[in-house]
Amino acid sequence: MARWSYMRVKYLFFSWLAVFIGSWVIYVQYSSYTELCRGHDCKKLIMYLGFWGNQQGVIKCQMEEVLHLDFGSEVEPRKEMVLFEKPTRGTTVQKFKEMVYTLFKAKLGDQGSLSELVNLILSVADGNKDGHVSLSEAKSAWALVQLNEFLLMVILRDKEHTPKLLGFCGDVYMMERVEYTSLYGVSVPWIMEIFIPSGFRRSMDQWFTPSWPRKAKIAIGLLEFVEDIFHGPYGNFLMCDISANILGYNDKYDFKMADLRKIEPEMNLKELMKDRHCVSDMDCVYGTDCRTVCNTNKMKCTTQVIQPNLAKVCQLLKDYLLQGAPTEIREELEKQMYACIALKVTAHQMEMEHSLILNNLKTLLWKKISHTNDS
């Protein structure tokens, strides 16, 4: 009986030890996996190429300054955001939906279709498609919906000119690779930019552009993208850094946005700019291209945005399209470009004028290239 009791205790001890060691190994493996998915190396590398199945994509991670919306204090970018702290263990799906809804209401405004967007996010969060959102999947989704680029890829998932979201893990996500990541075919290291006169640089850019019909096709795609983000079902989005280096295209010369990080929900931008100290309108700038008006009496920025996306895009496209434009449309194209650049948010019946200018430009360009192979 004594020997039997000893063997029983020994068996229980080793069973407990095996369970303990096994649990520890699983915990270490899970922790390593979690750390991998938090993209510490990715943050150092910024972005890199990878494969999702047989499709090449671009892997990105937490590279945006996430706006911390605390309506009782000044809104400012959080330099260090504690990811994966929410939702906590025990949070129900309904509670998680309420969390996401509140976040979207702050970022996008009180849109009538926010509930649909919340359900869409839950569908995307279910990475293994088992019909349930696990705690780890919810934490990953919560970290990623803070990012403008991720949110826009979900919102514009069916749009032709937005790169597709291929997959995600933690705060690391993979998006469709855009083959050409600039409107121009050559990039110059920033150190050399200092020594190149701006006029010569503009001429040099034009040497490496596609043929004019192909440029026109790319421009039509960009105008369609502007249409996609202008007062859609989830509000208005503002392009706050419009440069040739974030606008790309594929090998068929279909326009694709290469970088969506500086496209800001209008409501977010207004919270950011509200009551910022200013002396002139130049102090009321977010990114490089989103500007609001300075109230010089109060020395505070207002939330009144000066230029719509379309005017800023036309400013960028003016030289791109007028260089090499067919003689028979050049004068009309130039006229429409300047009318577009002059468009202001405060204009009377701005939305109607916005649609008219945009459609006129697309029609003019399309008529000229619709009969060519480039179309």
Residue pairs with C-beta under 8 A, 6 or more apart in sequence:
34 84
34 136
34 170
36 169
36 170
37 140
37 169
37 170
37 171
37 172
38 61
38 83
38 84
38 170
38 171
38 172
39 61
39 62
39 170
39 171
39 172
42 48
42 59
42 60
42 61
42 172
43 61
43 62
43 63
46 60
46 63
47 58
47 59
47 60
47 61
47 63
48 58
48 59
49 56
49 57
49 58
49 59
49 177
50 56
50 57
50 58
50 59
50 174
51 57
52 166
52 167
52 174
55 166
55 176
56 177
57 166
57 174
57 175
57 176
57 177
58 163
58 174
58 175
58 176
58 177
58 178
59 172
59 173
59 174
60 149
60 172
60 173
60 174
60 175
61 171
61 172
61 173
62 81
62 83
62 143
62 147
62 171
63 261
64 146
64 147
64 148
64 149
64 261
65 77
65 78
65 79
66 77
66 78
66 81
66 146
66 147
67 75
67 76
67 77
67 78
67 268
67 271
67 272
68 75
68 76
68 77
68 78
68 81
69 75
69 106
69 107
69 268
69 271
71 271
74 275
75 271
75 272
75 274
81 146
83 139
83 143
83 170
83 171
84 139
84 140
84 142
84 143
84 170
84 171
86 99
86 139
86 142
87 95
87 96
87 99
87 135
87 138
87 139
87 142
89 135
91 99
91 135
91 138
93 122
93 133
96 122
96 133
96 138
96 142
97 118
97 119
97 122
99 142
100 118
100 121
100 122
100 141
100 142
100 145
101 114
101 115
101 118
103 145
103 146
104 111
104 114
104 117
104 118
104 145
104 234
105 114
106 267
106 268
106 271
107 151
107 265
107 267
107 268
108 114
108 117
108 234
108 235
108 265
108 267
108 268
109 235
109 265
109 266
109 267
111 233
111 234
111 235
113 233
113 234
114 234
116 233
117 154
117 155
117 234
120 154
121 141
121 145
121 154
122 133
122 141
124 141
124 154
124 165
125 133
125 137
125 138
125 140
125 141
126 132
126 133
126 137
127 137
127 140
127 167
127 168
128 137
133 141
140 168
140 169
140 170
140 171
143 170
143 171
144 150
144 168
144 171
144 173
145 151
145 154
147 171
147 261
148 260
148 261
148 262
148 263
148 264
148 265
149 175
149 259
149 260
149 261
149 263
150 165
150 168
150 173
152 162
152 229
152 237
152 260
152 263
153 162
153 163
153 164
153 165
153 175
153 260
154 165
155 232
155 234
156 162
156 228
156 229
157 164
157 165
159 225
159 228
160 221
160 224
160 254
161 221
161 222
161 224
161 225
161 228
161 254
161 255
161 256
161 257
162 225
162 228
162 256
162 257
162 260
163 175
163 176
163 177
163 178
163 256
163 257
163 258
163 260
164 175
164 176
165 173
165 174
165 175
165 176
166 174
166 175
166 176
167 173
167 174
168 174
176 256
178 248
178 249
178 250
178 256
178 257
178 258
179 248
179 249
179 250
179 251
180 248
180 249
180 250
180 251
181 245
181 246
181 248
181 258
181 259
182 244
182 245
182 247
182 248
182 258
183 209
183 215
183 218
183 244
183 247
183 248
183 249
183 316
183 320
184 205
184 206
184 208
184 209
184 244
185 208
185 209
185 210
186 204
186 205
186 207
186 208
187 245
188 196
188 201
193 201
196 204
202 319
205 244
206 319
206 323
206 324
209 215
209 320
209 323
210 218
210 253
211 324
211 374
212 321
212 324
212 325
212 326
213 368
213 369
213 372
213 374
213 375
214 253
214 374
215 320
215 321
215 324
216 321
216 365
216 368
216 369
216 374
217 253
217 254
217 255
217 365
217 369
217 374
217 375
218 249
218 253
218 254
218 255
219 255
219 317
219 320
219 321
219 365
220 255
220 362
220 365
220 366
221 249
221 254
221 255
221 256
222 247
222 255
222 313
222 317
223 310
223 313
223 358
223 361
223 362
224 255
224 362
225 255
225 257
226 239
226 309
226 310
226 313
226 358
227 358
229 236
229 237
229 239
229 263
229 309
230 236
230 237
230 308
230 309
230 310
230 354
231 351
235 265
235 266
235 267
236 265
236 266
237 263
237 264
237 265
237 266
237 309
238 263
238 264
238 265
238 266
238 269
238 290
238 305
238 309
239 262
239 263
239 289
239 290
239 309
239 312
239 313
240 262
240 263
240 264
240 269
240 286
240 287
240 288
240 289
240 290
241 262
241 287
241 288
241 289
242 288
242 289
242 309
242 312
242 313
242 315
242 316
243 288
243 316
244 316
244 320
245 258
245 259
246 257
246 258
246 259
246 262
247 255
247 257
247 258
247 316
248 255
248 256
248 257
248 258
249 255
249 256
250 256
253 374
262 287
264 272
264 286
264 287
264 290
266 305
269 286
269 290
269 292
269 303
269 305
270 303
272 286
273 284
273 286
273 292
273 301
273 302
273 303
274 301
274 302
274 303
275 300
275 301
276 283
276 284
276 300
276 301
277 283
277 299
277 300
277 301
278 284
278 294
278 295
278 296
278 299
278 300
278 301
279 294
279 296
279 299
280 294
280 296
281 291
281 292
281 293
281 294
281 306
283 294
283 301
284 291
284 292
284 293
284 294
284 301
284 302
285 291
289 307
289 312
290 305
291 305
291 306
291 307
292 301
292 302
292 303
292 304
292 305
292 306
293 301
293 302
293 304
293 306
294 300
294 301
294 302
295 301
295 302
304 345
304 346
305 345
306 344
306 345
307 343
307 344
307 345
308 343
308 344
308 345
308 350
308 354
310 340
310 343
310 354
310 357
310 358
311 340
311 341
311 342
311 343
311 344
314 337
314 340
314 341
314 343
314 361
315 341
317 337
318 334
318 337
318 338
318 341
321 333
321 337
321 365
322 330
322 333
322 334
322 337
325 333
326 368
329 364
329 368
332 364
333 364
333 365
336 357
336 360
336 361
336 364
337 361
339 357
340 357
340 358
340 361
343 350
343 353
343 354
343 357
344 350
347 353
366 375
369 375
